[in-house]
Amino acid sequence: MQILIVKLSSIGDVVHALPAAAFLRRALPAAHISWVVERRAGAILKDSPVIDQLIEIDTRSWRKQLLSSRTFSDARARLVELRQPDAQRNGDVGVNIAIDLQGLIKSGMVARASGARRRIGFESSELREKPSRVFLTEQVDTSEFQHIIEKNLAVARAAVGTNTSSIGSAGYEFPISLTPEDECLGESTAAELQHRFAILNPGGGWPTKLWPADRYGQLADFLLEEHGLRSIITFGPGEEVLANRVAASSRAKAAHPVASTLKQFVALARRARLFVGGDTGPLHLAAASRTPIVGIYGPTSSERNGPFDKLDIAVGLDLWCRPDCHRRSCWHWECMQIPVSAVANAASARLSRTERKDSE
């Protein structure tokens, strides 16, 4: 049997879909599992033990003519490998089941172009682009679940025909494969900081997800003075200036930028005492690494996208405009004006929870 997972981007979304892939591998150990992903979000999936085939695409060229026959033909061409016989697939030709965990028109087109007869996705009210339902043959009731990981798992369970209830956050699997070189960077950085460090990640993808850089600098000073933790500042492409602004804002020079790949970030996160950042890829990678987290939330929902460990803490302001916001720009933008004291208190509380758990 061939199963195709369609989860194109972003990094956080891809991370949230990994437990569904792990579930499918356990439920159908002989199946050939492929995953279609945007090239810029695919690095974290490479060499994952639950994925047999990774197909990287670039859909940016599709946007101008999303529903054209030319775009659909291009999608089919990208998936041509799935239609070829392969010894590893026991002679199977073509995809049997396509699982769309994105809910967009372009992800629906990819699922349809795969040739799969069963194309499974979210119920219509939960699709990010409602017209994408025309590409699905089955839709799963996912509104009963709060967190996106559980929604993804519900679709995966439907694909294998099981009504197994939620497996719970303690059972989530994030099969991310690291190289010895990745581990070496994580260990050398941790050793340099005597294995007592926090990760600050000031980037956010959307401008509305950014907590002010100078507040991260003040938080770094607090973590050093109150908890003896130095901080490293992680950043993505185009965010180096932002990271340097955070470092310059620390009076005690308590934080310094560290460049890393996504997998190197995971190696760092697995060794960190704390992660502080907004709703973006690194936070979700930190959650997958079981790093203690303080998440800073503004226009998005921590209930849906937040860290899932019950010991983790999400900080945000209770504003009239926050429910179902998801705005990438805003005329007043109050939600990220969270005081340093609120995040600092949350950091102290999260570190205390870790100490209590470790002593049990």
C-alpha positions as CSV (number, residue, x, y, z in Angstrom):
1,M,0.0,0.0,0.0
2,Q,1.2,3.5,-0.8
3,I,0.2,6.4,1.4
4,L,0.8,10.0,0.5
5,I,0.9,12.8,3.1
6,V,0.4,16.3,1.8
7,K,1.6,18.9,4.3
8,L,3.5,21.5,2.3
9,S,4.5,24.1,4.9
10,S,5.3,25.9,7.2
11,I,8.0,24.4,9.5
12,G,5.7,24.5,12.5
13,D,2.8,22.9,10.5
14,V,5.2,20.1,9.2
15,V,6.3,19.4,12.8
16,H,2.7,19.2,13.9
17,A,2.0,16.6,11.2
18,L,4.9,14.3,12.2
19,P,2.9,12.4,14.9
20,A,0.4,11.5,12.3
21,A,3.2,10.1,10.1
22,A,4.5,8.1,13.0
23,F,1.1,6.8,13.8
24,L,0.7,5.6,10.2
25,R,4.0,3.9,10.3
26,R,3.1,2.0,13.4
27,A,-0.4,1.1,12.2
28,L,0.8,0.0,8.7
29,P,4.4,-1.1,9.0
30,A,4.6,-2.5,5.5
31,A,3.1,0.6,3.8
32,H,5.2,2.9,1.6
33,I,4.8,6.4,3.1
34,S,5.6,9.4,0.9
35,W,5.4,13.1,1.9
36,V,5.0,16.1,-0.4
37,V,6.5,19.2,1.1
38,E,7.6,22.7,0.1
39,R,11.3,22.7,-0.4
40,R,11.9,25.4,2.1
41,A,10.2,23.4,4.9
42,G,11.5,19.9,3.9
43,A,14.8,19.9,5.7
44,I,13.4,18.7,9.0
45,L,11.9,15.6,7.3
46,K,15.0,14.3,5.6
47,D,16.1,10.8,6.7
48,S,13.1,10.5,9.0
49,P,12.6,6.8,9.9
50,V,8.9,6.9,9.2
51,I,9.1,8.4,5.7
52,D,10.1,6.3,2.7
53,Q,10.1,9.0,0.1
54,L,10.3,12.8,0.4
55,I,9.1,14.8,-2.5
56,E,10.0,18.5,-2.4
57,I,8.2,21.0,-4.6
58,D,8.0,24.7,-5.0
59,T,4.5,26.0,-5.5
60,R,5.3,29.7,-5.6
61,S,5.2,29.5,-9.4
62,W,1.6,28.1,-9.2
63,R,0.1,31.1,-7.4
64,K,-0.6,33.2,-10.5
65,Q,-2.5,30.4,-12.2
66,L,-3.5,28.2,-9.3
67,L,-6.5,26.5,-11.0
68,S,-5.2,26.3,-14.5
69,S,-4.6,23.1,-16.4
70,R,-1.0,23.9,-16.7
71,T,-0.6,24.1,-12.9
72,F,-2.4,20.8,-12.4
73,S,-0.1,19.2,-15.1
74,D,2.9,20.5,-13.2
75,A,1.6,18.9,-10.0
76,R,1.2,15.6,-11.7
77,A,4.7,15.8,-13.2
78,R,6.1,16.4,-9.7
79,L,4.5,13.2,-8.5
80,V,5.4,11.0,-11.4
81,E,7.8,8.9,-9.3
82,L,4.8,7.7,-7.2
83,R,3.2,6.1,-10.3
84,Q,6.3,4.0,-11.1
85,P,6.7,0.4,-9.9
86,D,9.4,0.0,-7.2
87,A,10.8,-3.1,-5.5
88,Q,10.5,-1.4,-2.1
89,R,6.8,-1.0,-2.7
90,N,6.2,-4.7,-3.4
91,G,5.3,-3.9,-7.0
92,D,2.6,-1.4,-6.1
93,V,2.0,1.3,-8.7
94,G,0.3,4.5,-7.7
95,V,-0.9,6.0,-4.5
96,N,-3.8,4.3,-2.7
97,I,-4.5,7.0,0.0
98,A,-3.6,10.7,0.0
99,I,-4.0,12.5,3.2
100,D,-4.3,16.3,2.9
101,L,-3.3,17.9,6.2
102,Q,-3.1,21.4,4.8
103,G,-6.6,22.2,3.6
104,L,-5.6,24.5,0.8
105,I,-6.5,24.5,-2.8
106,K,-2.9,23.7,-3.8
107,S,-2.6,20.9,-1.3
108,G,-5.9,19.5,-2.6
109,M,-4.6,19.7,-6.1
110,V,-1.5,17.7,-5.1
111,A,-3.6,15.0,-3.5
112,R,-5.8,14.8,-6.6
113,A,-2.8,14.8,-9.0
114,S,-1.3,11.8,-7.1
115,G,-4.1,9.6,-8.6
116,A,-5.2,8.3,-5.2
117,R,-8.7,7.1,-5.1
118,R,-9.1,7.9,-1.4
119,R,-8.3,11.5,-0.6
120,I,-8.9,12.3,3.0
121,G,-8.9,15.7,4.8
122,F,-10.6,17.9,7.4
123,E,-14.3,18.7,7.5
124,S,-15.3,21.8,5.4
125,S,-15.5,24.2,8.3
126,E,-11.9,23.5,9.2
127,L,-10.4,23.8,5.8
128,R,-8.2,26.8,5.4
129,E,-9.6,27.3,1.9
130,K,-13.1,25.9,1.7
131,P,-13.1,25.2,-2.1
132,S,-10.4,22.6,-1.5
133,R,-13.1,20.2,-0.4
134,V,-13.8,19.4,-4.1
135,F,-10.5,17.5,-4.2
136,L,-11.4,15.3,-1.2
137,T,-13.3,12.0,-1.3
138,E,-13.6,11.7,2.5
139,Q,-13.8,14.4,5.2
140,V,-13.2,13.7,8.9
141,D,-14.9,15.4,11.8
142,T,-12.0,17.2,13.4
143,S,-13.7,20.1,15.1
144,E,-14.1,18.1,18.3
145,F,-10.3,18.3,18.8
146,Q,-8.6,21.5,20.0
147,H,-4.9,21.1,19.1
148,I,-3.8,20.7,15.5
149,I,-1.8,17.6,16.3
150,E,-5.0,15.9,17.4
151,K,-6.8,17.0,14.2
152,N,-4.0,15.6,12.1
153,L,-4.1,12.3,14.0
154,A,-7.9,12.1,13.5
155,V,-7.3,12.2,9.7
156,A,-4.6,9.5,10.0
157,R,-6.8,7.3,12.1
158,A,-9.6,7.6,9.5
159,A,-7.1,6.5,6.8
160,V,-6.4,3.2,8.5
161,G,-10.0,2.7,9.7
162,T,-9.5,3.0,13.4
163,N,-11.6,4.9,15.9
164,T,-8.8,5.0,18.5
165,S,-9.2,8.0,20.7
166,S,-6.5,10.7,21.4
167,I,-3.1,9.2,22.3
168,G,-2.3,12.1,24.5
169,S,0.6,14.5,24.3
170,A,2.9,12.1,26.3
171,G,2.6,9.6,23.4
172,Y,3.3,12.0,20.5
173,E,6.2,10.9,18.4
174,F,8.4,13.3,16.4
175,P,10.7,11.1,14.4
176,I,13.4,13.7,13.5
177,S,16.8,12.2,12.4
178,L,19.9,14.1,13.4
179,T,23.5,13.6,12.1
180,P,26.5,13.3,14.3
181,E,27.5,16.7,13.1
182,D,24.2,18.1,14.3
183,E,24.7,16.5,17.7
184,C,28.3,17.8,17.9
185,L,27.1,21.5,17.5
186,G,24.5,21.0,20.2
187,E,26.9,19.3,22.6
188,S,29.8,21.8,22.1
189,T,27.4,24.8,22.6
190,A,25.9,23.2,25.7
191,A,29.4,22.4,27.1
192,E,30.6,25.9,26.5
193,L,27.6,27.2,28.6
194,Q,28.1,24.5,31.2
195,H,24.8,22.9,30.2
196,R,22.9,25.8,31.7
197,F,21.4,27.9,28.9
198,A,18.1,29.2,27.5
199,I,17.1,29.7,23.9
200,L,15.5,33.0,22.9
201,N,14.0,33.0,19.4
202,P,12.8,36.5,18.5
203,G,11.7,35.8,14.9
204,G,8.1,35.1,14.0
205,G,7.4,35.0,10.3
206,W,4.5,37.4,10.6
207,P,5.2,40.9,11.9
208,T,2.3,40.5,14.3
209,K,4.0,37.6,16.1
210,L,7.1,39.6,17.1
211,W,7.7,40.5,20.7
212,P,9.9,43.6,20.8
213,A,13.7,42.8,20.5
214,D,14.7,45.0,23.5
215,R,12.3,43.0,25.7
216,Y,14.1,39.8,24.8
217,G,17.4,41.5,25.8
218,Q,15.9,42.5,29.2
219,L,14.6,38.9,29.6
220,A,18.1,37.6,29.0
221,D,19.4,39.8,31.8
222,F,16.7,38.5,34.1
223,L,17.5,34.8,33.3
224,L,21.2,35.4,34.1
225,E,20.7,37.4,37.3
226,E,17.8,35.3,38.7
227,H,18.5,31.8,37.4
228,G,22.1,31.7,36.3
229,L,21.2,31.0,32.7
230,R,23.0,32.5,29.8
231,S,20.9,32.7,26.6
232,I,21.6,31.9,23.0
233,I,19.6,33.7,20.3
234,T,18.5,31.6,17.4
235,F,17.4,33.1,14.1
236,G,16.3,32.1,10.6
237,P,17.1,33.4,7.2
238,G,16.9,37.2,7.1
239,E,16.6,37.5,10.9
240,E,20.3,38.0,11.8
241,V,19.8,41.8,12.3
242,L,16.9,41.1,14.7
243,A,19.1,38.6,16.7
244,N,21.9,41.2,16.9
245,R,19.4,43.8,18.2
246,V,18.4,41.4,21.0
247,A,22.0,40.8,21.9
248,A,22.7,44.6,22.0
249,S,19.7,45.1,24.2
250,S,21.1,43.0,27.0
251,R,22.9,45.2,29.6
252,A,24.8,42.2,31.0
253,K,25.7,40.8,27.6
254,A,23.8,37.7,28.7
255,A,22.8,36.5,25.2
256,H,24.6,36.0,21.9
257,P,23.3,34.9,18.5
258,V,24.0,31.3,17.3
259,A,23.4,30.4,13.6
260,S,22.1,26.9,13.1
261,T,20.2,24.7,10.6
262,L,16.8,23.4,11.6
263,K,18.3,20.1,12.7
264,Q,21.1,21.8,14.6
265,F,18.4,23.8,16.3
266,V,16.8,20.5,17.5
267,A,20.1,19.4,18.9
268,L,20.4,22.7,20.8
269,A,16.8,22.5,22.0
270,R,17.2,19.0,23.4
271,R,19.9,20.4,25.7
272,A,18.4,23.7,26.7
273,R,16.8,24.4,30.1
274,L,14.2,26.8,28.6
275,F,12.9,28.1,25.3
276,V,11.2,31.5,25.0
277,G,9.7,32.6,21.7
278,G,6.6,33.2,19.6
279,D,4.3,31.0,17.6
280,T,6.8,30.0,14.9
281,G,8.7,26.9,13.7
282,P,11.4,26.9,16.4
283,L,8.8,26.9,19.2
284,H,7.2,23.8,17.7
285,L,10.6,22.1,17.2
286,A,11.4,22.9,20.8
287,A,8.1,21.3,21.8
288,A,9.0,18.2,19.7
289,S,12.3,18.1,21.6
290,R,10.5,18.3,24.9
291,T,12.2,21.5,25.9
292,P,10.5,23.5,28.7
293,I,8.7,26.3,26.9
294,V,7.3,29.8,27.5
295,G,5.4,30.7,24.4
296,I,4.5,34.3,23.6
297,Y,1.2,34.5,21.8
298,G,-0.6,37.3,20.1
299,P,-2.7,36.9,16.9
300,T,-2.7,33.1,17.1
301,S,-4.2,30.6,19.5
302,S,-2.0,28.7,21.9
303,E,-4.9,26.2,22.4
304,R,-4.6,25.2,18.7
305,N,-0.9,25.8,18.0
306,G,0.7,26.0,21.4
307,P,3.1,23.8,23.2
308,F,1.3,20.6,24.3
309,D,3.2,19.8,27.5
310,K,0.9,20.7,30.4
311,L,3.9,22.1,32.3
312,D,4.6,24.6,29.5
313,I,3.2,28.2,29.7
314,A,1.7,30.4,27.0
315,V,1.7,34.1,27.7
316,G,-0.7,36.6,26.0
317,L,-2.9,39.6,26.6
318,D,-6.7,39.1,26.9
319,L,-7.9,41.5,24.2
320,W,-11.3,41.8,22.6
321,C,-9.8,41.2,19.1
322,R,-7.7,38.1,19.8
323,P,-10.2,35.3,19.1
324,D,-9.8,33.9,15.6
325,C,-7.5,36.8,14.7
326,H,-4.6,35.3,12.6
327,R,-3.8,38.7,11.1
328,R,-0.4,39.2,9.5
329,S,-0.8,43.0,9.8
330,C,-2.9,45.1,12.2
331,W,-3.8,48.7,12.6
332,H,-3.4,48.8,16.4
333,W,-1.2,45.7,17.2
334,E,-1.6,45.7,20.9
335,C,-1.4,41.9,21.5
336,M,2.4,41.6,21.5
337,Q,2.9,44.5,23.9
338,I,3.3,42.0,26.7
339,P,5.4,43.3,29.7
340,V,8.8,41.8,30.3
341,S,7.6,41.1,33.9
342,A,4.9,38.8,32.6
343,V,7.3,36.7,30.5
344,A,9.9,36.7,33.2
345,N,7.4,35.4,35.8
346,A,6.3,32.7,33.4
347,A,10.0,31.7,32.8
348,S,10.5,31.4,36.6
349,A,7.4,29.4,37.0
350,R,8.3,27.0,34.1
351,L,11.8,26.5,35.5
352,S,10.3,25.8,38.9
353,R,8.0,23.2,37.4
354,T,10.9,21.4,35.8
355,E,12.8,21.3,39.1
356,R,9.8,19.8,40.9
357,K,9.3,17.2,38.2
358,D,13.0,16.3,38.2
359,S,12.9,15.8,42.0
360,E,9.9,13.5,41.9
